[in-house]
Amino acid sequence: WDALARRSPGFTHFHLYEWRAVMERVFGHVCIYRGAWDDAGTLAGVLPLIRVKSRLFGHFLVSMPFLNYGGPLGTDDAIVALVAHASGIARDSHAKLLELRSRIPLPIALPVSHRKITVLLDLPNSEPALMKQLDAKLRSQVRRPQKEGVTMKFGADQVAPFFEVFAQHMRDLGTPTQSRLLFETIAAIFPDDAWFGCAWYQGKPVACGCAFHWGEELEMTWASSLNAHKRIAPNMLLYYRFMERAIESGITTFNFGRTSPNSGTHRFKSQWGARDEQLWWYDESA
């Protein structure tokens, strides 16, 4: 599964087979992982599909829920066959929606939505070059928290402080938060690929991030910062340190994650000199 996924256009970390264990252990979701084989008996395509049911929102089939990417990978024929099979599963199980969160256009006839984009920054080969390519205002914003005494820590021991900041930020927004178990499970299953980092100020975590590394890319999937410390902008140092660590690891692309076009979040991400990439989310409603 993973070998086929890794060599396919549109591959992301969230196509890896071990995400099945995350969905099952944390959420108890039914995982419908399907493969397609060619006439020679060779695996030619894969589709991770998750059944999501809730009393509030109903019944969905999504690849992949809670994450920015998913959808089928492989040859055109395999993708067409997998999507037809998924449509049949959705129809037979009376799912309200089938959603395939692809990074690239697919050779299928389902309606496509471009309501989301992702924002990418091409990284230079050194930290001094990274600082140099930022404009004066951004450089000042990155240096401000350092002058105030904000420091960064990375590692599995940052999962608990990450969740402390993340949960408080979600509560402040009035948005339901994911469980701590999700991030503990991610850290356990992906100890090398999942990066947890926190910005610390006066002995307390004040900003946090969880990023995933695949190929030459790092995606900041979750990031939060406490409003009480907005004045010293710890989130700016947080993002910069993640970029710095990515450069040290030979990563060439920093992915800010999905956003809605022209939103405040989009403007925050674009200010780093990043470029937009259109997402291809295919939806089929019952």
C-alpha positions in Angstrom: 0.0 0.0 0.0 2.5 2.6 1.1 5.0 1.8 -1.7 2.3 2.4 -4.3 1.1 5.5 -2.5 4.5 7.1 -2.2 5.3 6.8 -6.0 1.9 8.1 -7.1 1.1 11.7 -8.1 -0.8 13.5 -5.3 0.6 11.4 -2.5 0.6 13.0 1.0 1.4 11.7 4.5 -2.3 11.1 5.1 -2.4 8.3 2.4 -0.2 6.1 4.5 -1.8 2.9 5.7 -1.1 3.6 9.4 -3.6 6.4 9.5 -6.2 3.6 9.5 -5.1 2.8 13.1 -5.5 6.4 14.1 -9.0 6.6 12.8 -10.0 3.3 14.4 -8.3 3.8 17.8 -9.2 7.4 18.4 -12.6 7.8 16.8 -13.9 4.2 16.4 -14.7 4.9 12.7 -15.1 2.1 10.2 -12.3 2.2 7.8 -12.9 1.1 4.2 -9.5 0.8 2.7 -9.7 -0.4 -0.9 -7.1 -1.4 -3.5 -7.4 -1.9 -7.3 -5.3 -4.4 -9.3 -4.4 -4.4 -13.0 -4.7 -7.4 -15.3 -1.3 -8.6 -14.3 -2.3 -8.8 -10.7 -0.2 -5.8 -9.7 -1.6 -3.2 -7.2 -2.5 -0.2 -9.3 -4.5 2.1 -7.0 -5.4 2.7 -3.4 -8.2 4.6 -1.6 -8.4 5.2 2.1 -12.1 5.8 2.9 -13.5 6.5 6.4 -17.2 6.2 7.5 -18.1 9.1 9.7 -21.4 9.0 11.6 -22.8 11.6 14.0 -26.2 12.4 15.3 -25.7 16.0 14.5 -24.3 15.9 11.0 -25.3 12.5 9.7 -23.5 9.8 7.7 -20.5 10.6 5.5 -17.8 8.7 3.6 -14.6 10.8 3.6 -11.0 10.5 2.4 -9.7 11.7 4.8 -11.7 13.3 7.6 -10.1 16.0 9.9 -7.2 16.2 7.4 -6.4 18.3 4.4 -5.7 15.6 1.9 -7.0 12.1 0.8 -8.6 10.6 -2.2 -7.6 7.8 -4.5 -4.0 7.3 -5.8 -2.7 5.3 -8.7 -3.3 4.8 -12.4 -6.2 6.5 -14.1 -8.0 3.2 -14.6 -7.5 2.3 -11.0 -8.7 5.7 -9.8 -11.9 5.5 -11.9 -12.6 1.9 -10.6 -12.0 2.9 -7.0 -14.3 5.9 -7.2 -17.0 3.9 -8.8 -16.7 1.4 -6.0 -16.8 4.1 -3.4 -19.9 5.6 -5.0 -21.6 2.2 -4.8 -20.7 1.9 -1.1 -22.1 5.3 -0.4 -25.3 4.6 -2.3 -25.8 1.1 -0.7 -25.1 2.4 2.8 -27.3 5.6 2.3 -24.4 7.9 3.1 -25.3 11.6 2.9 -22.1 12.5 1.2 -19.0 11.0 -0.4 -16.1 13.4 -0.2 -12.6 12.8 -1.8 -10.1 15.4 -0.7 -7.6 15.2 -3.5 -4.6 17.4 -4.0 -4.6 17.1 -7.7 -7.3 16.8 -10.4 -8.7 13.3 -10.9 -10.0 11.6 -14.0 -13.5 11.2 -12.7 -16.9 12.8 -13.3 -17.9 13.7 -9.7 -18.6 17.4 -9.0 -15.5 19.2 -7.8 -15.2 22.0 -5.2 -12.5 24.6 -5.1 -13.6 26.1 -1.8 -10.3 25.4 -0.2 -6.7 26.1 -1.1 -3.4 25.3 0.5 -0.5 27.8 0.8 3.1 26.7 0.0 6.4 28.4 0.7 9.5 27.4 -1.2 12.3 27.1 1.4 15.9 28.3 0.7 18.8 26.1 1.7 19.8 28.0 4.9 18.3 29.8 7.8 20.1 33.1 7.0 18.6 32.9 3.5 15.2 32.4 5.0 15.4 35.4 7.2 16.8 37.5 4.3 13.8 36.6 2.0 11.3 38.0 4.6 10.3 41.6 4.4 11.4 44.0 7.1 8.0 43.9 8.9 8.0 40.1 9.1 11.6 40.0 10.3 10.7 42.3 13.1 7.7 40.2 14.0 9.9 37.1 14.2 12.5 38.8 16.3 10.0 40.4 18.7 9.1 37.2 20.7 12.8 36.3 20.9 13.6 39.7 22.5 10.7 39.0 25.0 12.3 35.7 26.0 10.1 33.3 24.0 11.9 30.0 23.3 11.0 26.9 21.3 10.9 23.2 22.2 10.4 20.2 19.9 9.8 16.6 20.6 7.3 14.0 21.9 7.4 15.6 25.3 5.6 18.6 23.7 2.4 16.7 23.0 0.9 17.6 26.4 1.7 21.3 26.3 0.6 21.4 22.6 -2.8 20.1 23.6 -3.0 22.6 26.5 -2.6 25.5 24.1 -4.6 23.9 21.3 -7.6 23.1 23.5 -7.7 26.6 25.1 -7.5 28.2 21.7 -10.4 26.1 20.4 -12.5 27.0 23.5 -11.8 30.7 22.9 -13.0 30.3 19.4 -16.1 28.4 20.5 -15.1 25.5 18.4 -15.1 21.8 19.5 -11.6 20.5 20.0 -10.1 17.2 19.0 -9.2 14.9 21.9 -5.8 14.6 23.5 -5.9 11.0 22.5 -5.7 11.9 18.8 -2.4 13.7 19.2 -0.9 11.1 21.6 -1.8 8.4 19.1 -0.3 10.4 16.2 2.9 10.8 18.2 3.1 7.1 19.0 2.4 5.9 15.4 4.4 8.5 13.6 7.3 9.3 15.9 9.6 10.5 13.1 7.1 12.1 10.7 4.9 14.0 13.2 6.6 17.1 14.6 5.2 18.7 17.8 6.6 22.0 18.8 5.7 24.7 21.4 6.7 28.3 22.0 7.3 28.9 25.7 7.1 32.2 27.6 7.8 32.6 31.3 7.6 28.9 31.9 4.4 28.3 30.1 3.4 27.1 26.5 1.8 30.0 24.6 1.8 28.8 21.0 1.9 25.3 19.5 2.1 23.4 16.2 1.8 19.9 14.9 3.3 19.3 11.4 3.8 16.2 9.2 6.9 15.5 7.1 6.7 13.5 3.8 9.1 13.6 0.9 10.5 17.1 0.7 7.5 18.7 2.2 6.4 19.7 5.7 2.7 20.6 6.4 1.7 22.5 9.5 -1.6 20.7 10.1 -2.6 22.2 13.4 -1.3 25.5 15.0 -2.6 27.6 17.8 -1.6 30.7 19.9 -3.0 32.1 23.0 -4.7 35.5 22.6 -3.4 36.7 26.0 0.1 36.8 24.5 -0.8 38.2 21.1 1.2 41.4 21.8 4.5 39.5 21.6 3.5 37.4 18.6 4.8 33.9 19.7 3.1 32.3 16.7 5.6 34.1 14.4 8.6 32.6 16.1 6.7 29.2 16.2 6.3 29.2 12.4 9.8 30.4 11.8 11.4 27.7 14.0 9.4 25.0 12.2 10.7 26.4 8.9 14.2 26.5 10.3 14.0 22.9 11.4 12.6 21.9 8.0 15.6 23.5 6.2 18.0 21.7 8.5 16.2 18.4 7.6 16.6 19.0 3.8 12.9 19.9 3.3 12.3 22.3 0.4 8.6 23.1 0.8 6.7 24.4 3.8 3.0 23.8 3.6 0.8 26.1 5.7 -2.2 23.8 5.4 -5.6 24.4 3.9 -7.5 27.7 4.2 -10.4 29.6 2.6 -9.4 32.0 -0.1 -9.2 35.7 1.0 -9.7 34.9 4.6 -7.7 36.3 7.5 -5.8 33.0 7.8 -5.0 33.1 4.1 -3.5 36.6 4.5 -1.4 35.4 7.4 0.0 32.6 5.4 0.5 34.6 2.2 2.6 37.3 4.1 5.5 34.9 4.3 5.9 35.1 0.5 4.0 31.9 -0.1 2.0 30.8 -3.1 -1.5 29.3 -3.4 -2.3 25.8 -4.6 -5.8 24.9 -5.5 -7.3 21.9 -3.8 -9.6 19.4 -5.6 -12.3 18.1 -3.3 -14.8 15.9 -5.1 -18.3 15.6 -3.5 -21.2 13.3 -4.3 -24.4 13.9 -2.4 -27.1 11.3 -1.8 
